[in-house]
Amino acid sequence: MLRLIIILAFSLCTPVFSQNDSAKSPAAKSVRDLTVEARKSLFTVSHGSRGTTREGTGTGFAISNDLIATCLHVIGEARAIKAQTWDGKELTVLAVHASDRKRDLAILKIKDGNLTPLPLGDSAKLLQGESVIALGNPMGLTGSVVEGVLSARREMELGEMLQLAIPVEPGNSGGPVLDRQGRVHGIMTMKSTITANLGFAMPVNLLKPLITTPNPVPMDQWLTIGALNNKEWEPLMGAQWRQRAGRITVKERGSGFGGRSLCLSLLKAPALPYEMEVMVKLNNETGAAGLVFSSDGKEKHYGFYPTGGKLRLTRFDGPSVFTWTILKDADSPHYKPGEWNTLKVRHESGTIHCFVNDHKVFTVKDDGLNDGRMGLTKFRETEAEFRKFRHGAKLARLTPPAELLEKLEKEIYALKPSDEFSKEEINQLKPHASINQNLLRKRAETLEAQARQFRWLAAAVHERATQDALLKELDQDEPKINLLRAALLIARLDNGEIEIEHYLKTLDGMAETIKGALNPKATEKEQLEAIGRHMFEQSGFHGSRGDYYNRANSYLNEVIDDREGIPTTLSLLYMEIASRLNIPLQGLPLPGHFAVGKIEDGKPQTIIDVYNGAKVISRKEAEELVFNTSGVRLREEHYQPATKQDMIIRMLRNLIGISNTTDEPATVIRYLDTLLLLEPNAPQERLNRALMHMKQEKNSKAKEDVRWLLENNPPGFNRERLLDLFQRL
């Protein structure tokens, strides 16, 4: 069977049913005429990506004066959606008017409609061998057309689909498939990975129920990914406050005077005296962002924040600068411009103590405001990041003692030369400036090489510390292993700033939400169904299809943030939520897929395909799924459950597979080193690491792994070739 991959597609429904399904069909039109007529009904559709760029384009088409049809994977679920006309006019998307995850269909509602809809045909009447055309934006080339025929109808994972003898490329997805009378019979959805002239379309008849019975979601609800937790924070006075990876970010100008904006905690503020603290980093030191406290939820509050490289405490008694009082403004040698700085306030009755990086900056006597809420603030055009906001009667110190920091700094700085030169030294070099310039440049090159070495050392220290933490977590009895923490440590290999505790709390919160909505007498089956509904219907989690091989799908923090993942990571999250409801589940590492379930006496009692919406499937369905994706016939040994370490190793192998062809050898080696610490007898990874070291011209390290292969002689390896490689090294 053909292995298929879902490509970018976009489709919205419209209540324009065909008026042309009469007994006598209209005359056929030329491809040119059909293209000219349909062009004004076509749209380029894209959605926000996981990074700073947009995903590749897909296609949509009008089905009414204010509705556009496309594929669900084109709009990305819970991402910002962009729709443009063929001549470049951008449309405002008001809502996802309807969506069907199972059939990969979606409908967008557009502001100020005036769209020209295409008529919808009856896809059941389209005959095998009949001529069709597909319109779309392949590879971003807007308004493209291609002609073909209906080859067959196929029962596939998404249901009955139209098999088309037609070239399909990324960007065609979501585009209409028209008959020669100009009626829509299908929505381009999939392409074959084997041949360029084979595509699949969803029959338009499956779109029609979404038109009559939509399930609209306004864009402000659709865009919940990255939104502030509304149970913890309340943004005020404009600006764009977002939450991701355990951090709060803010950008854009606030609506208050001076561009002021607040983000107040919904947690109850403690009584005086109390302490509050946050880590903050500004993108520009001319801006201002920091702590706010004793707020009335409107214009009155204190603010402690860096601005212009100084630390400032201000009392705000109203909406304008004339009601603001700068209580103290001071430099501090302990403030680090452009870096993360910890701001702390101790508020006592009539007295405010302000600290930066655990050093007191100043103490101010003021009793103007004593009660109120606390949180974050920013001014002007400032973009800032916040993390680790906390408060309490007395906060435990998070930073190491000053004596230890001083000792470590001395050790570090002893490793590098002086980087500051006096005027006398400069004057001494002036008489032979041209010669000395060349000498200094050579010296700079040496120092830059040293800097690269230190950066490598910093990365190596982080890598080893993370690996040690992972080994420590997995070196426990199976029930005691925190699988979520271990998976997050994999992500931390590449992102040292991940706040693991934030994600542990996030999953705890999800479990509590599910538990709170359940009947206390709910059966295990009902609890599992509730987990599936919460993840895939209420929270927007979904299997990644258009960007399956994005490494973000293997980073648990990004899977939680973006609510998008692959079978292994989505299954892991499902299992972790279930464990918090006291439901033990096991991972099922099926060939080419991953599911969860319960195994009793070596046989699966329940199989849950989490990737496809946490659907409970039969053994027969599992066999069909595995055969269609991998060509393997399921056997009893394939139901052997995965250990927690097995799942971590599978995630590492996913990252290795992705990075083998796209990344520098150092990145691949980082994953390989970690895997081999967990599974030192993995021969393929040994060979892979040797090849990566060879790419780095580190033959001595490569030789170590080749020697291991020769000594252990694993099956399936050509010993003569290994010997030849060893001798060449």
Phi, psi and omega per residue, in radians:
M1 nan 2.632 -3.125
L2 -1.237 2.400 3.015
R3 -1.594 2.225 -3.036
L4 -2.024 2.625 3.038
I5 -2.239 2.295 3.095
I6 -1.252 2.291 3.127
I7 -1.934 3.070 -3.096
L8 -1.005 2.248 -3.137
A9 -2.556 2.612 3.123
F10 -2.558 2.306 -3.097
S11 -2.707 2.295 3.082
L12 -2.136 2.545 -3.090
C13 -1.506 2.712 3.078
T14 -2.521 2.505 -3.138
P15 -1.362 0.809 3.080
V16 -1.946 1.566 3.080
F17 -1.395 2.634 -3.032
S18 -1.061 2.353 3.022
Q19 -1.685 0.043 -3.013
N20 -1.830 0.143 3.134
D21 -1.451 0.859 -3.141
S22 -1.577 3.022 -3.117
A23 -1.075 -0.621 3.136
K24 -1.890 2.034 -3.087
S25 -1.335 2.507 3.094
P26 -1.087 2.841 -3.134
A27 -1.167 2.583 3.116
A28 -1.183 2.569 3.130
K29 -1.938 2.799 3.097
S30 -1.289 2.748 3.104
V31 -1.036 -0.680 3.137
R32 -1.075 -0.831 -3.127
D33 -1.118 -0.727 3.129
L34 -1.086 -0.700 -3.128
T35 -1.123 -0.790 3.141
V36 -1.079 -0.743 -3.119
E37 -1.181 -0.705 -3.026
A38 -1.434 -0.355 -3.015
R39 -0.984 -0.698 -3.103
K40 -1.230 -0.174 3.126
S41 -1.769 0.026 -3.091
L42 -1.720 2.637 -3.121
F43 -2.466 2.560 2.990
T44 -1.570 2.219 -3.084
V45 -2.148 2.389 3.062
S46 -2.543 2.925 3.094
H47 -2.394 2.770 3.139
G48 -1.091 2.475 -3.115
S49 -1.629 -3.045 3.098
R50 -1.405 -0.256 3.098
G51 -1.882 -2.531 -3.116
T52 -1.630 -0.232 -3.132
T53 -1.687 2.963 3.081
R54 -1.618 2.705 3.055
E55 -1.182 2.910 3.052
G56 -1.070 2.802 -3.043
T57 -1.387 2.665 2.958
G58 -2.192 -2.881 -3.057
T59 -2.277 2.626 2.992
G60 -2.433 2.869 3.106
F61 -2.534 2.595 -3.085
A62 -1.281 2.381 3.056
I63 -2.102 -0.127 2.989
S64 -2.715 -3.029 -3.115
N65 -1.248 -0.237 3.133
D66 -2.459 0.316 3.141
L67 -2.200 2.422 3.088
I68 -2.145 2.364 3.116
A69 -1.774 2.549 3.127
T70 -2.828 -2.995 3.043
C71 -1.665 2.578 -3.113
L72 -1.086 -0.669 -3.090
H73 -1.210 -0.300 3.079
V74 -1.243 -0.681 -3.128
I75 -1.518 -0.164 2.890
G76 1.393 -0.109 -3.101
E77 0.995 2.024 3.105
A78 1.064 0.561 3.053
R79 -2.103 2.746 3.047
A80 -1.141 2.341 -3.035
I81 -1.950 2.393 3.128
K82 -2.162 2.275 3.109
A83 -2.265 2.282 -3.133
Q84 -2.254 2.550 3.018
T85 -1.270 2.934 -3.092
W86 -1.087 -0.427 3.123
D87 -1.720 0.273 2.974
G88 1.661 0.033 3.122
K89 -1.333 2.232 -3.127
E90 -1.529 2.365 -3.138
L91 -1.810 2.653 3.085
T92 -1.630 2.116 3.114
V93 -1.557 2.045 -3.111
L94 -1.475 -0.635 -3.040
A95 -2.827 2.758 2.864
V96 -1.500 1.739 -2.972
H97 -1.134 -0.638 3.134
A98 -2.776 2.684 3.098
S99 -2.703 2.606 3.094
D100 -2.386 1.792 -3.069
R101 -1.134 -0.701 -3.093
K102 -1.064 -0.697 -3.077
R103 -1.763 0.085 3.069
D104 1.038 0.774 -3.118
L105 -2.129 2.624 3.101
A106 -2.655 2.720 3.059
I107 -2.268 2.327 3.114
L108 -1.866 2.439 3.045
K109 -1.736 2.245 -3.026
I110 -1.887 2.439 3.064
K111 -1.267 2.532 3.090
D112 0.884 0.918 -3.091
G113 -0.470 -1.845 -3.072
N114 1.079 0.467 3.103
L115 -1.429 2.757 3.099
T116 -1.836 1.836 -3.030
P117 -1.347 2.641 2.967
L118 -1.568 2.479 3.111
P119 -1.250 2.493 3.117
L120 -1.674 2.249 3.111
G121 -1.531 -2.933 3.069
D122 -1.926 1.758 -3.035
S123 -1.110 -0.373 3.114
A124 -1.187 -0.365 -3.088
K125 -1.665 -0.077 3.098
L126 -1.264 2.180 -3.003
L127 -1.644 2.573 3.064
Q128 -1.003 2.323 -3.112
G129 1.567 -0.130 -3.117
E130 -1.279 2.496 -3.107
S131 -1.273 2.392 3.101
V132 -2.417 2.817 2.979
I133 -2.239 2.595 3.090
A134 -2.089 2.323 3.132
L135 -2.012 2.519 3.140
G136 3.099 -2.792 -3.059
N137 -2.208 1.089 -3.097
P138 -1.076 2.254 3.137
M139 0.959 0.507 3.131
G140 1.435 0.050 3.141
L141 -1.497 1.659 -2.975
T142 -1.136 2.569 3.035
G143 1.188 0.528 -3.130
S144 -1.487 2.678 -3.135
V145 -2.351 2.552 3.089
V146 -2.529 2.507 -3.086
E147 -1.866 2.554 3.103
G148 -2.861 -2.779 3.136
V149 -2.393 2.775 2.982
L150 -1.325 1.948 -3.104
S151 -1.377 -0.745 -3.073
A152 -2.992 3.050 2.953
R153 -1.963 2.326 -3.052
R154 -2.213 2.415 2.965
E155 -1.481 2.067 -3.105
M156 -2.279 -3.045 -3.076
E157 -1.013 -0.634 -3.131
L158 -1.487 0.029 -3.082
G159 1.885 -2.859 3.117
E160 -1.174 2.304 3.140
M161 -2.293 2.737 3.092
L162 -1.561 2.068 3.073
Q163 -1.534 2.171 -3.023
L164 -2.080 2.333 2.983
A165 -1.473 1.546 -2.970
I166 -2.814 2.390 3.092
P167 -1.189 2.363 -3.126
V168 -2.301 2.389 3.102
E169 -2.347 2.811 3.046
P170 -0.930 2.269 -3.056
G171 1.961 -0.422 3.044
N172 -1.268 -0.465 -3.058
S173 -0.968 2.379 -3.118
G174 1.555 -0.170 -3.126
G175 -1.375 2.758 -3.104
P176 -1.420 2.550 2.974
V177 -1.862 2.034 -3.031
L178 -1.888 2.577 2.919
D179 -1.446 -3.134 -3.056
R180 -1.318 -0.039 3.020
Q181 -1.701 -0.018 3.110
G182 1.534 0.220 3.125
R183 -1.601 2.472 3.128
V184 -1.375 2.185 3.086
H185 -2.000 -0.280 -3.112
G186 -2.756 2.883 3.081
I187 -2.114 2.032 -3.119
M188 -1.004 2.277 -3.007
T189 -2.299 -0.738 -3.002
M190 -2.367 2.786 2.991
K191 -2.308 2.760 3.055
S192 -1.414 2.495 3.050
T193 -1.528 -0.074 -3.088
I194 -1.661 -0.672 -3.115
T195 -2.388 2.622 -3.123
A196 -1.422 -0.222 -3.049
N197 -1.879 0.666 3.120
L198 -2.518 2.063 3.121
G199 -2.343 2.947 -3.129
F200 -2.305 2.484 -3.138
A201 -2.230 2.551 3.056
M202 -1.394 2.237 3.125
P203 -1.007 2.402 -3.084
V204 -1.139 -0.401 3.113
N205 -1.089 -0.430 3.096
L206 -1.365 -0.281 3.085
L207 -1.390 -0.558 -3.005
K208 -1.025 -0.684 3.098
P209 -1.072 -0.515 3.098
L210 -1.181 -0.474 3.113
I211 -1.258 -0.770 -3.087
T212 -1.370 -0.530 -3.131
T213 -2.315 1.287 -3.120
P214 -1.252 2.872 3.039
N215 -2.245 1.228 -2.965
P216 -1.146 2.475 3.041
V217 -2.273 2.001 3.104
P218 -1.034 2.653 -3.082
M219 -1.061 -0.597 -3.130
D220 -1.146 -0.445 3.040
Q221 -1.511 -0.594 3.101
W222 -1.079 -0.632 -3.095
L223 -1.547 0.908 -3.135
T224 -1.479 -0.331 3.122
I225 -1.150 2.205 -3.117
G226 1.514 -0.096 -3.135
A227 -1.304 2.689 3.062
L228 -1.078 2.554 3.020
N229 -1.210 1.911 -3.049
N230 -1.274 -0.027 3.009
K231 -1.589 -0.165 -3.086
E232 -2.094 -0.492 -2.991
W233 -2.354 2.583 3.051
E234 -2.292 1.872 3.086
P235 -1.358 2.475 -3.139
L236 -2.331 2.645 3.058
M237 1.098 0.839 2.986
G238 1.215 -2.661 -2.998
A239 1.128 2.916 -3.122
Q240 -1.957 1.792 3.105
W241 -1.694 2.214 -3.117
R242 -2.296 2.845 -3.128
Q243 -2.352 2.248 -3.122
R244 -2.804 2.460 3.075
A245 0.953 0.625 3.127
G246 1.351 0.103 3.138
R247 -2.022 2.725 2.972
I248 -1.935 2.271 3.091
T249 -2.038 2.671 3.100
V250 -2.466 2.425 3.037
K251 -2.627 3.037 -3.077
E252 1.265 2.696 -3.048
R253 -1.320 2.392 3.072
G254 -1.271 2.888 -3.105
S255 -1.515 -0.244 3.123
G256 -1.325 2.950 3.108
F257 -1.005 2.389 -3.109
G258 1.291 0.270 -3.108
G259 1.231 0.416 -3.084
R260 -1.234 2.441 3.050
S261 -2.534 2.543 3.127
L262 -2.084 2.673 2.989
C263 -2.382 1.748 -2.974
L264 -1.683 2.416 3.080
S265 -1.209 2.468 3.061
L266 -1.586 -0.068 3.063
L267 -1.279 2.510 -3.091
K268 -1.142 2.232 3.129
A269 -1.272 2.429 3.135
P270 -1.273 2.818 3.073
A271 -1.285 2.695 3.067
L272 -1.087 2.533 -0.140
P273 -1.404 2.653 3.101
Y274 -2.579 2.933 3.071
E275 -2.192 2.587 3.059
M276 -2.455 2.688 -2.989
E277 -2.700 2.598 3.021
V278 -2.712 2.645 2.974
M279 -1.686 2.337 -3.079
V280 -2.395 2.539 3.039
K281 -2.375 2.197 -3.129
L282 -1.713 2.504 3.084
N283 -1.365 -0.341 -3.103
N284 -2.598 2.146 -3.050
E285 -1.258 -0.135 3.033
T286 -1.367 -0.244 3.116
G287 -1.465 -2.866 -3.121
A288 -2.726 2.329 3.097
A289 -2.863 2.459 -3.137
G290 3.112 -2.446 -3.047
L291 -1.614 2.595 2.994
V292 -2.278 2.490 3.141
F293 -2.681 2.892 -3.037
S294 0.948 0.732 -3.100
S295 -1.552 2.452 3.049
D296 -1.550 0.115 -3.115
G297 1.427 0.104 3.141
K298 -2.292 -1.932 -3.026
E299 -1.742 -0.281 -3.018
K300 -1.732 2.301 3.094
H301 3.122 2.941 2.909
Y302 -1.653 2.710 3.018
G303 -2.436 2.316 3.051
F304 -2.151 2.093 -2.967
Y305 -2.802 2.700 2.988
P306 -1.401 2.523 3.050
T307 -2.724 2.254 -3.116
G308 1.034 0.496 -3.139
G309 1.451 -0.071 3.100
K310 -1.848 2.921 3.031
L311 -1.837 2.338 -3.027
R312 -2.332 2.420 2.999
L313 -2.012 2.156 -3.083
T314 -2.244 2.475 2.974
R315 -1.817 2.166 -3.141
F316 -1.802 1.997 -3.112
D317 -1.902 0.140 -3.121
G318 -3.131 -2.922 -2.985
P319 -1.453 -0.284 -3.025
S320 -2.168 2.943 -3.112
V321 -1.050 -0.431 -3.135
F322 -1.241 -0.250 3.108
T323 -1.901 0.218 3.131
W324 -1.827 2.443 3.120
T325 -2.189 2.034 3.040
I326 -1.347 1.894 -3.095
L327 -1.382 -0.566 3.141
K328 -2.832 2.510 -3.111
D329 -2.486 2.075 -3.031
A330 -2.636 2.591 2.968
D331 -1.351 2.758 3.033
S332 -2.563 2.212 3.090
P333 -1.163 -0.219 -3.088
H334 -1.583 -0.158 3.071
Y335 -1.415 2.336 -3.087
K336 -1.968 1.727 -3.121
P337 -1.006 2.402 3.102
G338 1.351 -0.028 -3.130
E339 -2.041 3.076 3.034
W340 -1.243 2.263 3.086
N341 -2.238 2.432 3.113
T342 -1.654 2.037 3.063
L343 -1.712 2.399 -3.140
K344 -2.447 2.454 3.086
V345 -2.210 2.346 2.914
R346 -1.972 2.030 -3.072
H347 -1.864 1.982 3.057
E348 -1.948 2.958 3.116
S349 -1.087 1.942 3.106
G350 1.394 0.013 -3.080
T351 -2.444 2.426 3.125
I352 -2.259 2.135 3.081
H353 -1.831 2.282 -3.095
C354 -2.087 2.363 -3.067
F355 -2.268 2.642 2.938
V356 -2.317 2.212 -3.137
N357 0.900 0.748 3.086
D358 1.196 0.299 3.036
H359 -2.033 2.261 3.136
K360 -1.168 2.289 3.112
V361 -1.633 -0.820 3.089
F362 -2.909 2.900 3.025
T363 -2.158 2.344 -3.091
V364 -2.193 2.370 3.022
K365 -1.595 2.046 3.101
D366 -2.853 2.294 3.135
D367 -2.163 0.467 -3.123
G368 -1.137 -0.642 -3.113
L369 -2.340 2.160 -3.108
N370 -2.092 -0.419 -3.089
D371 -2.075 2.719 3.035
G372 2.417 -3.073 -3.041
R373 -1.534 2.922 -3.133
M374 -2.281 2.853 3.122
G375 2.926 -2.408 -3.015
L376 -2.170 2.760 3.111
T377 -2.572 2.765 3.019
K378 -2.630 2.794 -3.099
F379 -2.330 2.770 3.041
R380 0.963 -2.460 -3.064
E381 -1.592 0.225 -3.026
T382 -0.976 2.353 2.879
E383 -1.903 2.293 -3.059
A384 -2.533 2.767 3.052
E385 -2.118 2.494 3.103
F386 -2.226 2.559 3.033
R387 -2.646 2.782 3.058
K388 1.002 0.749 3.020
F389 -1.210 2.324 3.115
R390 -2.743 2.822 3.091
H391 -2.681 2.810 3.141
G392 3.042 3.038 3.136
A393 -1.068 -0.689 3.110
K394 -2.612 2.072 -3.085
L395 -1.613 2.306 3.054
A396 -1.221 2.461 -3.130
R397 -1.194 2.278 -3.140
L398 -1.646 -0.525 -3.099
T399 -1.424 2.656 3.116
P400 -1.097 2.752 3.096
P401 -1.011 2.621 -3.093
A402 -1.031 -0.620 -3.132
E403 -1.086 -0.742 3.132
L404 -1.170 -0.775 3.111
L405 -1.020 -0.742 3.139
E406 -1.082 -0.745 3.130
K407 -1.090 -0.809 -3.128
L408 -1.136 -0.724 3.132
E409 -1.077 -0.701 3.109
K410 -1.079 -0.720 3.133
E411 -1.138 -0.725 -3.128
I412 -1.190 -0.869 -3.060
Y413 -1.240 -0.311 3.031
A414 -1.205 -0.273 -3.112
L415 -1.478 -0.162 -3.075
K416 -2.215 2.683 -3.133
P417 -1.304 2.965 3.093
S418 -1.131 2.440 -3.135
D419 -2.036 0.373 -3.120
E420 -2.337 2.263 -3.074
F421 -2.146 2.469 -3.088
S422 -1.391 2.916 3.063
K423 -1.074 -0.663 3.131
E424 -1.073 -0.731 3.120
E425 -1.139 -0.707 3.116
I426 -1.125 -0.789 3.129
N427 -1.071 -0.593 3.136
Q428 -1.153 -0.538 -3.110
L429 -1.488 -0.310 -3.037
K430 -1.053 -0.719 -3.058
P431 -0.992 -0.511 3.118
H432 -2.102 0.942 -2.981
A433 -1.019 -0.816 -3.061
S434 -1.100 -0.741 3.117
I435 -1.153 -0.801 -3.091
N436 -1.166 -0.540 3.076
Q437 -1.035 -0.806 3.132
N438 -1.110 -0.728 3.133
L439 -1.117 -0.721 3.137
L440 -1.165 -0.645 3.091
R441 -1.110 -0.716 3.086
K442 -1.095 -0.699 3.094
R443 -1.102 -0.697 3.121
A444 -1.080 -0.707 3.116
E445 -1.075 -0.676 3.096
T446 -1.106 -0.772 -3.131
L447 -1.160 -0.643 3.100
E448 -1.118 -0.666 3.062
A449 -1.103 -0.718 3.082
Q450 -1.101 -0.701 3.128
A451 -1.075 -0.726 3.093
R452 -1.056 -0.692 3.118
Q453 -1.118 -0.723 3.121
F454 -1.179 -0.646 3.075
R455 -1.105 -0.708 3.074
W456 -1.081 -0.733 3.139
L457 -1.082 -0.746 3.116
A458 -1.058 -0.754 3.123
A459 -1.142 -0.694 -3.135
A460 -1.152 -0.697 3.109
V461 -1.080 -0.790 3.112
H462 -1.082 -0.787 -3.111
E463 -1.048 -0.834 -3.100
R464 -1.142 -0.699 3.129
A465 -1.116 -0.707 3.121
T466 -1.173 -0.732 3.099
Q467 -1.091 -0.711 3.101
D468 -1.075 -0.746 3.125
A469 -1.111 -0.676 3.119
L470 -1.163 -0.793 3.110
L471 -1.063 -0.708 3.129
K472 -1.105 -0.696 -3.134
E473 -1.170 -0.733 -3.074
L474 -1.440 -0.268 3.132
D475 -1.493 0.888 3.117
Q476 -2.373 2.904 3.010
D477 -1.045 2.520 -3.043
E478 -0.830 -0.807 -3.105
P479 -1.121 -0.451 -3.076
K480 -1.498 -0.244 -3.102
I481 -1.217 2.235 3.039
N482 -1.534 1.694 -3.042
L483 -1.085 -0.689 -3.140
L484 -1.104 -0.779 3.117
R485 -1.067 -0.765 3.140
A486 -1.066 -0.744 3.136
A487 -1.146 -0.656 3.104
L488 -1.188 -0.530 3.078
L489 -1.154 -0.565 3.040
I490 -1.051 -0.795 3.108
A491 -1.121 -0.596 -3.122
R492 -1.177 -0.355 3.052
L493 -0.938 -0.643 -3.097
D494 -1.757 -0.304 -3.108
N495 -2.411 1.684 -3.055
G496 -1.250 -0.149 -3.087
E497 -1.699 0.116 3.112
I498 -1.090 2.261 3.099
E499 -1.587 1.613 -3.044
I500 -1.048 -0.718 -3.110
E501 -1.071 -0.588 3.107
H502 -1.021 -0.766 -3.094
Y503 -1.307 -0.563 3.038
L504 -1.080 -0.738 3.108
K505 -1.181 -0.633 3.123
T506 -1.041 -0.794 -3.139
L507 -1.220 -0.632 3.044
D508 -1.020 -0.737 3.139
G509 -1.129 -0.706 3.094
M510 -1.063 -0.780 -3.140
A511 -1.105 -0.694 3.131
E512 -1.154 -0.688 3.104
T513 -1.071 -0.792 3.129
I514 -1.114 -0.784 -3.133
K515 -1.070 -0.708 -3.112
G516 -1.147 -0.451 -3.128
A517 -1.578 -0.093 -3.079
L518 -1.607 2.602 2.942
N519 -1.161 2.307 -3.130
P520 -0.942 -0.423 -3.137
K521 -1.716 0.275 -3.108
A522 -1.047 2.408 3.110
T523 -1.296 2.920 3.102
E524 -1.050 -0.702 3.112
K525 -1.048 -0.765 3.132
E526 -1.153 -0.641 3.103
Q527 -1.151 -0.740 3.119
L528 -1.143 -0.691 3.079
E529 -1.095 -0.653 3.124
A530 -1.142 -0.666 3.087
I531 -1.078 -0.802 3.128
G532 -1.069 -0.771 3.128
R533 -1.084 -0.775 -3.101
H534 -1.109 -0.763 -3.103
M535 -1.231 -0.888 -2.898
F536 -1.732 -0.359 3.122
E537 -1.853 -0.720 -3.054
Q538 -1.624 -0.569 -3.064
S539 -1.825 -0.199 3.056
G540 1.477 0.230 3.029
F541 -1.114 2.530 -3.133
H542 -2.788 2.739 3.070
G543 -1.282 2.334 3.130
S544 -1.247 2.239 -3.127
R545 -2.157 -0.899 -3.137
G546 -1.210 -0.403 -3.090
D547 -2.388 0.902 -2.999
Y548 -1.020 -0.678 -3.031
Y549 -1.632 0.346 2.995
N550 -1.257 2.275 -3.099
R551 -1.096 -0.351 3.085
A552 -1.006 -0.469 3.121
N553 -1.189 -0.260 3.095
S554 -1.855 -0.031 3.042
Y555 -1.659 1.962 -3.052
L556 -1.056 -0.611 3.123
N557 -1.099 -0.710 -3.129
E558 -1.320 -0.546 3.041
V559 -1.079 -0.731 3.117
I560 -1.219 -0.755 -3.134
D561 -1.140 -0.813 -3.045
D562 -1.580 -0.238 -3.131
R563 1.028 0.663 -3.123
E564 -2.447 2.347 -3.123
G565 -2.810 -3.056 3.101
I566 -1.891 3.041 -3.040
P567 -0.908 -0.750 -3.082
T568 -1.128 -0.874 -3.044
T569 -1.251 -0.685 3.090
L570 -1.160 -0.670 3.092
S571 -1.103 -0.721 3.128
L572 -1.043 -0.794 3.128
L573 -1.102 -0.753 3.122
Y574 -1.042 -0.790 3.125
M575 -1.087 -0.723 -3.104
E576 -1.180 -0.658 3.072
I577 -1.160 -0.765 3.133
A578 -1.042 -0.693 -3.137
S579 -1.110 -0.550 3.109
R580 -1.285 -0.254 3.015
L581 -1.761 0.244 3.134
N582 1.085 0.621 3.059
I583 -1.992 1.829 -3.140
P584 -1.346 2.172 3.078
L585 -2.160 2.797 -3.138
Q586 -2.141 2.553 3.065
G587 -1.368 2.420 -3.141
L588 -2.007 1.753 -3.102
P589 -1.390 1.305 -3.126
L590 -1.248 2.644 3.110
P591 -1.026 2.129 3.124
G592 1.274 0.116 -3.113
H593 -2.740 3.010 3.085
F594 -2.539 2.306 3.140
A595 -2.351 3.135 3.051
V596 -2.255 2.864 3.114
G597 3.042 -2.906 3.087
K598 -2.097 2.266 3.128
I599 -1.975 2.161 3.077
E600 -2.222 2.251 -3.116
D601 0.974 0.628 3.098
G602 1.345 0.077 -3.116
K603 -2.136 2.446 -3.139
P604 -1.259 2.166 3.084
Q605 -1.597 -0.560 3.106
T606 -2.461 2.332 3.066
I607 -2.164 2.168 -3.125
I608 -2.065 2.094 3.098
D609 -1.554 1.521 -3.044
V610 -1.108 -0.682 -3.107
Y611 -0.975 -0.603 3.135
N612 -1.795 0.925 3.016
G613 1.364 0.405 3.138
A614 1.036 0.739 3.121
K615 -1.414 2.281 3.030
V616 -1.326 2.177 -3.093
I617 -2.113 2.713 3.095
S618 -1.442 2.955 3.084
R619 -1.082 -0.650 3.124
K620 -1.110 -0.760 3.113
E621 -1.122 -0.663 3.092
A622 -1.104 -0.728 3.125
E623 -1.091 -0.743 3.130
E624 -1.157 -0.730 -3.138
L625 -1.073 -0.846 -3.115
V626 -1.137 -0.745 -3.133
F627 -1.121 -0.701 -3.134
N628 -1.190 -0.517 -3.092
T629 -1.631 -0.540 -3.043
S630 -2.201 -0.239 -3.085
G631 1.346 0.169 -3.100
V632 -1.715 2.418 3.028
R633 -1.501 2.166 -3.119
L634 -1.128 2.370 3.038
R635 -2.142 2.922 -3.074
E636 -1.010 -0.631 -3.101
E637 -1.160 -0.333 3.114
H638 -1.249 -0.264 3.124
Y639 -1.571 0.106 3.094
Q640 -1.109 2.103 -3.050
P641 -1.150 2.611 3.116
A642 -1.463 2.430 2.974
T643 -1.312 2.958 3.107
K644 -1.114 -0.654 3.080
Q645 -1.146 -0.656 3.088
D646 -0.995 -0.727 -3.111
M647 -1.183 -0.691 3.098
I648 -1.115 -0.747 3.122
I649 -1.114 -0.663 3.106
R650 -1.096 -0.720 3.096
M651 -1.093 -0.723 3.105
L652 -1.116 -0.703 3.123
R653 -1.137 -0.608 3.063
N654 -1.062 -0.803 -3.140
L655 -1.146 -0.657 3.101
I656 -1.106 -0.799 -3.134
G657 -1.062 -0.702 3.137
I658 -1.198 -0.764 -3.014
S659 -1.425 -0.296 -3.091
N660 -0.948 -0.666 -3.053
T661 -1.859 -0.166 -3.025
T662 -2.007 -0.316 -2.996
D663 -2.035 2.930 3.013
E664 -1.138 2.619 3.140
P665 -0.928 -0.575 -3.109
A666 -1.045 -0.658 3.127
T667 -1.157 -0.789 3.134
V668 -1.086 -0.731 -3.127
I669 -1.091 -0.643 3.123
R670 -1.027 -0.777 3.104
Y671 -1.203 -0.724 -3.130
L672 -1.120 -0.760 3.096
D673 -0.984 -0.774 -3.108
T674 -1.145 -0.776 3.138
L675 -1.100 -0.733 -3.093
L676 -1.260 -0.365 2.987
L677 -1.180 -0.610 3.140
L678 -1.470 -0.584 -3.078
E679 -2.386 1.311 -3.022
P680 -1.118 -0.329 -3.108
N681 -1.713 0.567 3.116
A682 -1.624 1.755 -2.993
P683 -1.162 -0.690 -3.105
Q684 -1.105 -0.681 3.130
E685 -1.227 -0.588 3.050
R686 -1.040 -0.825 -3.141
L687 -1.133 -0.752 3.131
N688 -1.033 -0.773 3.140
R689 -1.120 -0.691 3.098
A690 -1.041 -0.756 -3.141
L691 -1.148 -0.657 3.104
M692 -1.159 -0.707 3.090
H693 -1.119 -0.625 3.094
M694 -1.113 -0.665 3.086
K695 -1.094 -0.528 3.107
Q696 -1.490 -0.008 -3.071
E697 1.071 0.609 3.047
K698 -1.886 1.247 -3.003
N699 -1.152 -0.542 -3.131
S700 -1.119 -0.688 3.101
K701 -1.217 -0.688 3.092
A702 -1.061 -0.663 -3.099
K703 -1.098 -0.603 3.139
E704 -1.055 -0.765 -3.130
D705 -1.262 -0.647 3.090
V706 -1.142 -0.664 3.091
R707 -1.072 -0.740 3.117
W708 -1.045 -0.739 -3.139
L709 -1.117 -0.688 3.125
L710 -1.191 -0.696 -3.125
E711 -1.221 -0.625 -3.073
N712 -1.662 -0.301 3.025
N713 0.799 1.048 -3.132
P714 -1.182 2.564 3.139
P715 -1.114 2.588 3.098
G716 1.577 -0.028 -3.135
F717 -1.903 2.385 3.131
N718 -1.392 1.884 -3.043
R719 -1.139 -0.648 -3.127
E720 -1.105 -0.704 3.115
R721 -1.181 -0.664 3.097
L722 -1.114 -0.730 3.105
L723 -1.087 -0.733 3.114
D724 -1.086 -0.753 3.117
L725 -1.107 -0.747 -3.134
F726 -1.046 -0.764 -3.133
Q727 -1.150 -0.643 3.123
R728 -1.211 -0.471 3.124
L729 -1.336 nan nan
